[in-house]
Structures are given as C-alpha cells and as structure tokens.
C-alpha cells in the first residue's frame, strides 16, 4: 500500500533512523572528526571532518540527532546553534583549500531558535553558508536522511545535487507549523502534510531534488547495509562525473540549478 505524506513524516522522524555519524561510518573510510568553529565553541548538533571514499579524500559534514534522550539533549535534538553552521563552513572552506569534494548529511527540524542562538547571529551564520556554498570551488552533494527543515537544512544544502532518502521530508516548515499558520490549528498537521509537497518523490517530480535513494523495493523494506551500498556507489559515480568539470562550469551549473526556481 502506498504511503501517505503523513506516513512519511512519521518515518522521517523515527528514532531508529540512521544518523549522520552512522552513515559516515558505513559509507566512508578513515573518518577523523574535527571540532569547533574557531569563534565560540563546538556545537555537537553538527559533526564533520575528513574521510576517504574509494581511497580519495573527502570532507563530510552532518547534522546529528541522538538515539535516546541523553544523546538528544547533548545534540540539542539536531537543532544547530550558529557555531554549528560556522563549524560546517570552516570545514567546507578547508575542503576548498585542499581540493576535497564535500558531502553533507541533513536531518533537522530546523536551526535552534533560542535567544542565545539569535544573540550569536543565527541568521547571519545561515546566510553566510548559503553565500559561501553557492561559490565553493569543489563539488558538493547534499543528502537528506531524515527531516530537512527550513533554513536550518538549507544552510547545508546549496549543492551541485540534492538527494533524499525515500522516507524523508524537505520543507520550508513543519506540517504542524503550516497548519498553525494557515488554519490556526496545529492539529491539522496530517492534512497539511498532504498539501505541502514535502516527500522525496514529490520533490523529485518538481525537480527540487535530483535523486531519491530507495528504502523500499518490490514492496519490501531494504536492509540498511543495502541502502548504504547504493548510497556509496551513487556518490562515487556522481563525484567522478563532477570532477570532470572545470571550476567555472561547476559553479555555473550550481548557479543555474538554483536560479531555475
């Protein structure tokens, strides 16, 4: 039976979904995590560092949720502070300096909206990422592995290609937020989810994203190792293709990708 958009929202938020660190461990080799933004501190909601893919160096950055309540408290439930986005940008600029491609993993309901995040420049940090990623002189692939919420997700998604796992969502706000704004009734979130066009297949049809990584095949749920292998092969193939482009062509294609909206 085909899943509704609300079913997919539930699956995207499931506690047992693979996290960024688990994907990094499964898809790449030799991962070394880096810490801190060199301005304020180390935001545990954002992880990143260098690794290898098919023996070639690569920079990986991800938004990290926890598997249980204590981990989620440490990771701020995957809601980054400004220093998380500044850490991500530091790593991406380092990748540019050394000619390493970049992969980002996205799973967040949105950036942290507490007063301290605003005091430390949340909006500026997100805007700076959008600006710098649009002109980053190395290939970038962004992958949504759970929730892709608002500017908090977009801050890591200005990429040459944006991919989504099949049971994930990508939206300007949550269905609950949409229902609250449109109908002044957050309890109509299920209805909102069906209207919003936030699932991977809907967004692929609208050309907002470029690839859907299957999680179901022939009516059966795929085992996680199979998904990991598909993702790894797809990354190797796409980076091989993008590496053939000179810098000007790469940046022009990225510019045109976002200008078409």
C-alpha positions as semicolon CSV with decimal commas, in nm:
position;residue;x (nm);y (nm);z (nm)
1;X;0,000;0,000;0,000
2;X;0,134;0,342;-0,096
3;X;0,241;0,557;0,197
4;X;0,074;0,891;0,259
5;X;0,277;1,207;0,313
6;X;0,190;1,189;0,683
7;X;0,322;0,831;0,698
8;X;0,649;0,956;0,550
9;X;0,666;1,243;0,802
10;X;0,641;0,981;1,079
11;X;0,913;0,765;0,919
12;X;1,142;1,065;0,865
13;X;1,122;1,146;1,237
14;X;1,160;0,787;1,358
15;X;1,403;0,742;1,646
16;X;1,567;0,440;1,481
17;X;1,665;0,617;1,156
18;X;2,035;0,604;1,073
19;X;2,214;0,915;1,196
20;X;2,478;1,120;1,013
21;X;2,762;0,956;1,208
22;X;2,628;0,610;1,123
23;X;2,614;0,694;0,753
24;X;2,964;0,841;0,768
25;X;3,091;0,522;0,933
26;X;2,910;0,297;0,681
27;X;2,984;0,484;0,357
28;X;3,334;0,626;0,412
29;X;3,667;0,506;0,548
30;X;3,925;0,661;0,782
31;X;3,693;0,927;0,926
32;X;3,860;1,185;1,151
33;X;3,619;1,420;1,328
34;X;3,708;1,789;1,367
35;X;3,563;2,018;1,632
36;X;3,486;2,384;1,689
37;X;3,413;2,690;1,479
38;X;3,721;2,889;1,592
39;X;3,487;3,167;1,712
40;X;3,275;3,047;2,002
41;X;3,263;2,673;2,063
42;X;3,185;2,323;1,942
43;X;2,822;2,252;1,857
44;X;2,753;1,880;1,896
45;X;2,445;1,908;1,671
46;X;2,684;1,937;1,376
47;X;2,956;1,680;1,311
48;X;3,221;1,683;1,043
49;X;3,572;1,603;0,939
50;X;3,770;1,429;0,668
51;X;3,738;1,074;0,539
52;X;3,811;0,874;0,227
53;X;3,576;0,748;-0,045
54;X;3,726;0,482;-0,272
55;X;4,067;0,588;-0,137
56;X;4,018;0,956;-0,219
57;X;3,999;1,229;0,049
58;X;3,663;1,392;0,109
59;X;3,508;1,631;0,360
60;X;3,187;1,519;0,531
61;X;2,954;1,732;0,742
62;X;2,628;1,625;0,902
63;X;2,356;1,734;1,140
64;X;2,345;1,480;1,420
65;X;2,044;1,370;1,623
66;X;2,069;1,136;1,920
67;X;1,939;0,781;1,954
68;X;1,791;0,840;2,302
69;X;1,702;1,127;2,534
70;X;2,050;1,184;2,686
71;X;2,211;1,183;2,340
72;X;1,942;1,414;2,204
73;X;1,999;1,656;2,489
74;X;2,373;1,657;2,410
75;X;2,299;1,705;2,038
76;X;2,021;1,960;2,103
77;X;1,778;1,730;1,918
78;X;1,962;1,803;1,592
79;X;1,890;2,178;1,609
80;X;2,220;2,355;1,537
81;X;2,337;2,676;1,700
82;X;2,522;2,940;1,494
83;X;2,856;2,784;1,587
84;X;2,741;2,457;1,429
85;X;2,689;2,626;1,094
86;X;3,018;2,814;1,132
87;X;3,196;2,484;1,203
88;X;3,039;2,339;0,887
89;X;3,154;2,639;0,685
90;X;3,505;2,618;0,829
91;X;3,528;2,257;0,715
92;X;3,388;2,335;0,370
93;X;3,634;2,621;0,318
94;X;3,914;2,388;0,427
95;X;3,788;2,136;0,169
96;X;3,802;2,408;-0,096
97;X;4,161;2,495;0,002
98;X;4,276;2,134;-0,039
99;X;4,054;2,041;-0,334
100;X;3,836;1,789;-0,150
101;X;3,472;1,729;-0,254
102;X;3,207;1,781;0,014
103;X;2,915;1,563;0,128
104;X;2,657;1,693;0,374
105;X;2,401;1,483;0,563
106;X;2,090;1,670;0,674
107;X;1,847;1,570;0,948
108;X;1,698;1,862;1,138
109;X;1,360;2,010;1,213
110;X;1,535;2,346;1,184
111;X;1,804;2,564;1,338
112;X;1,779;2,626;1,713
113;X;1,551;2,922;1,778
114;X;1,655;3,006;2,135
115;X;1,751;3,358;2,236
116;X;2,119;3,270;2,275
117;X;2,130;3,148;1,913
118;X;1,982;3,478;1,800
119;X;2,230;3,670;2,015
120;X;2,520;3,487;1,849
121;X;2,393;3,555;1,496
122;X;2,195;3,251;1,379
123;X;2,052;3,430;1,076
124;X;2,390;3,565;0,968
125;X;2,554;3,224;1,008
126;X;2,293;3,055;0,787
127;X;2,306;3,334;0,528
128;X;2,687;3,315;0,517
129;X;2,667;2,942;0,446
130;X;2,424;3,000;0,159
131;X;2,655;3,263;0,012
132;X;2,977;3,065;0,050
133;X;2,837;2,731;-0,064
134;X;2,698;2,886;-0,380
135;X;3,053;2,976;-0,480
136;X;3,252;2,689;-0,324
137;X;3,503;2,573;-0,585
138;X;3,470;2,199;-0,518
139;X;3,182;1,956;-0,587
140;X;2,910;1,937;-0,319
141;X;2,639;1,675;-0,270
142;X;2,374;1,722;0,000
143;X;2,173;1,423;0,125
144;X;1,859;1,448;0,338
145;X;1,848;1,145;0,567
146;X;1,551;1,239;0,789
147;X;1,392;1,580;0,827
148;X;1,503;1,869;0,610
149;X;1,352;2,164;0,788
150;X;1,361;2,528;0,679
151;X;1,679;2,739;0,662
152;X;1,840;2,509;0,917
153;X;1,853;2,241;0,645
154;X;1,914;2,474;0,351
155;X;2,230;2,602;0,521
156;X;2,392;2,269;0,426
157;X;2,201;2,210;0,101
158;X;2,331;2,463;-0,152
159;X;2,488;2,181;-0,351
160;X;2,550;2,063;-0,706
161;X;2,293;1,791;-0,638
162;X;2,048;1,739;-0,352
163;X;1,944;1,381;-0,277
164;X;1,680;1,242;-0,042
165;X;1,622;0,901;0,105
166;X;1,279;0,774;0,009
167;X;1,119;0,818;0,352
168;X;1,239;1,170;0,427
169;X;1,093;1,519;0,404
170;X;1,222;1,860;0,291
171;X;1,013;2,169;0,360
172;X;1,010;2,536;0,446
173;X;0,844;2,448;0,780
174;X;0,687;2,154;0,959
175;X;0,332;2,037;0,881
176;X;0,239;2,146;1,235
177;X;0,373;2,495;1,165
178;X;0,198;2,509;0,828
179;X;-0,136;2,413;0,986
180;X;-0,090;2,663;1,268
181;X;-0,023;2,948;1,026
182;X;-0,281;2,860;0,759
183;X;-0,568;2,734;0,972
184;X;-0,467;2,845;1,325
185;X;-0,494;2,477;1,418
186;X;-0,179;2,268;1,459
187;X;-0,387;1,953;1,499
188;X;-0,449;1,958;1,122
189;X;-0,084;1,864;1,055
190;X;-0,180;1,541;0,877
191;X;-0,394;1,737;0,633
192;X;-0,114;1,991;0,586
193;X;0,141;1,720;0,507
194;X;-0,070;1,603;0,213
195;X;-0,084;1,956;0,069
196;X;0,275;2,067;0,115
197;X;0,463;1,853;-0,142
198;X;0,740;1,763;0,103
199;X;0,817;1,399;0,024
200;X;1,111;1,278;-0,181
201;X;0,908;1,153;-0,478
202;X;0,700;1,472;-0,496
203;X;1,011;1,692;-0,482
204;X;1,189;1,481;-0,743
205;X;0,890;1,530;-0,975
206;X;0,912;1,907;-0,913
207;X;1,293;1,895;-0,982
208;X;1,367;2,046;-0,640
209;X;1,588;1,744;-0,572
210;X;1,794;1,534;-0,809
211;X;1,784;1,175;-0,679
212;X;1,577;0,954;-0,450
213;X;1,764;0,678;-0,266
214;X;1,517;0,384;-0,235
215;X;1,423;0,243;0,105
216;X;1,158;0,005;-0,035
217;X;1,197;-0,238;-0,324
218;X;0,926;-0,473;-0,455
219;X;0,711;-0,385;-0,157
220;X;0,978;-0,488;0,095
221;X;1,186;-0,263;0,319
222;X;1,551;-0,266;0,215
223;X;1,808;-0,364;0,476
224;X;2,026;-0,074;0,588
225;X;2,354;-0,222;0,452
226;X;2,192;-0,237;0,104
227;X;2,093;0,131;0,130
228;X;2,446;0,218;0,242
229;X;2,598;0,040;-0,058
230;X;2,361;0,213;-0,301
231;X;2,447;0,547;-0,149
232;X;2,821;0,478;-0,165
233;X;2,806;0,371;-0,531
234;X;2,595;0,673;-0,622
235;X;2,842;0,911;-0,454
236;X;3,142;0,753;-0,627
237;X;2,970;0,776;-0,965
238;X;2,850;1,136;-0,921
239;X;3,181;1,269;-0,789
240;X;3,359;1,101;-1,079
241;X;3,124;1,289;-1,313
242;X;3,153;1,624;-1,133
243;X;3,533;1,601;-1,119
244;X;3,541;1,617;-1,499
245;X;3,402;1,972;-1,493
246;X;3,632;2,271;-1,468
247;X;3,561;2,513;-1,184
248;X;3,375;2,768;-1,396
249;X;3,143;2,504;-1,541
250;X;3,082;2,354;-1,197
251;X;2,986;2,689;-1,044
252;X;2,773;2,792;-1,340
253;X;2,575;2,466;-1,325
254;X;2,521;2,512;-0,950
255;X;2,410;2,873;-1,007
256;X;2,165;2,773;-1,278
257;X;2,031;2,486;-1,064
258;X;1,906;2,730;-0,802
259;X;1,818;3,014;-1,037
260;X;1,560;2,798;-1,215
261;X;1,333;2,812;-0,910
